[in-house]
Amino acid sequence: MIKSATAALFLAGGQAAILAGGLHTASAHDLPLGDGKISNEPRTGYVFSCQQRFSPNTPGAHTSGAWLGTDTWDPEKKVHVSGSVSWPAEISIDRQGEKRVVRANNLPTHPTGTFPIERNDPAYQYDRNPGRITEQNILLELPAVPQIASAPSCVPMGMVGFSLTNAAQYTALDARGDDAPAHEMQDRCGGHPQEFGQYHYHNMTPCIDDTRSQPGGHSDLVGYAMDGFGMFGKYGEGGKKLTNSDLDACHGHSHAINWDGEERTLYHYHMTDEYPYSIGCFMGTPVSVEGSSSGAPQRPTQDAGQRAPDQRGGPGGRQQVLVTAAEQLGVSPDALRRAIGPPPPDFQQASRMLGIPADEIRQALDAARGR
């Protein structure tokens, strides 16, 4: 169990200097840029996203820095949000029978940068994130020994896992569907808050030690995915640093690992330096989380052939209306249902969660009802 952790890891190094304008030049630290690598099915090196439609006008980083090239980016040159703020972290992880229960306040065990980003912070030139880190009520009841589902499922915009540092793990995507670690401003620990204050990462935080105490130099556990499978660091069997070519489309694989103190052959995810960095899709069945579109296995609805069956009310029923509207909007029916909430629909909330104008969501639902 990890309980009532307090800030124990410290931000390393000083604030990166602002780079002078000019073209990005190739570097030994360059990584392939993940922009546009969104798929409507499991695909290695891509994010199988429940949300398939993204607006370039969604708030986010407003200009590019010299660390960004056309096809690559250099994390060593990237500017970070400055500051060192400590938090009263509280996290407990307990195995209770067939469940693993995570209770947390989502305040990280390491110092963070100062958010909202201050005007005198060099990062403000690129990203004016107004978010303020706030305590969250996290309660996850994960399967203690997760099982592979009949088919992989898409990942939501929001939490796809939870780190042992008491921070949420998101996918590689920002709200515009671009490579978040490359474009958005994070602090030295690779984190930042979203609009409701949830502090999260889009790749592996450098503020957790990638220890390798397992046999053969395999990375230790760094967190749990929302389907209960473990998230491990960047090293696999034999101590090899992993790349996408070593992993499947969901960014994981199966072999013997230490799981709850026992050696067990079990599927698990890995972090990598390569996009999509953490989880590309769910191999198991994710649990539902309030405010997130994660839940039962889903597929994005782009084509009529992918339409989900109407399970409530037949033609014109609420489920069919959601399916039809979701197909038009390019999101999953479950993502749309969670975004609009119970009747009456909250279109402003839906707009924030889906990145689609409220009027467009309203019109899609009206059209699906035949109005």
Sequence and secondary structure as in RCSB ss.txt:
>XXXX:A:sequence
MIKSATAALFLAGGQAAILAGGLHTASAHDLPLGDGKISNEPRTGYVFSCQQRFSPNTPGAHTSGAWLGTDTWDP
EKKVHVSGSVSWPAEISIDRQGEKRVVRANNLPTHPTGTFPIERNDPAYQYDRNPGRITEQNILLELPAVPQIAS
APSCVPMGMVGFSLTNAAQYTALDARGDDAPAHEMQDRCGGHPQEFGQYHYHNMTPCIDDTRSQPGGHSDLVGYA
MDGFGMFGKYGEGGKKLTNSDLDACHGHSHAINWDGEERTLYHYHMTDEYPYSIGCFMGTPVSVEGSSSGAPQRP
TQDAGQRAPDQRGGPGGRQQVLVTAAEQLGVSPDALRRAIGPPPPDFQQASRMLGIPADEIRQALDAARGR
>XXXX:A:secstr
   S    S   S       SS     TT EE  TT EESS  TTSEEBS     TTSSS  S  TTB SSEE G
GG   B   B     EEEEEETTEEEEEE    SS B  SS  TTSGGGGT           EEEEEESS    S
S B B SSEEEEETTS EEE SB TTSSBHHHHS  BTTSEEE TT  EEESS  TTS     SGGG   EEEEE
TTS EEE SB GGG B  GGGS TTSEEEEEEEETTEEEEEEEEE  SSTT S SSBSS     TTSS  S    
  SGGG     SSSTTSHHHHHHHHHHHHTS HHHHHHHH SSS  HHHHHHHHTS HHHHHHHHHHHHT 
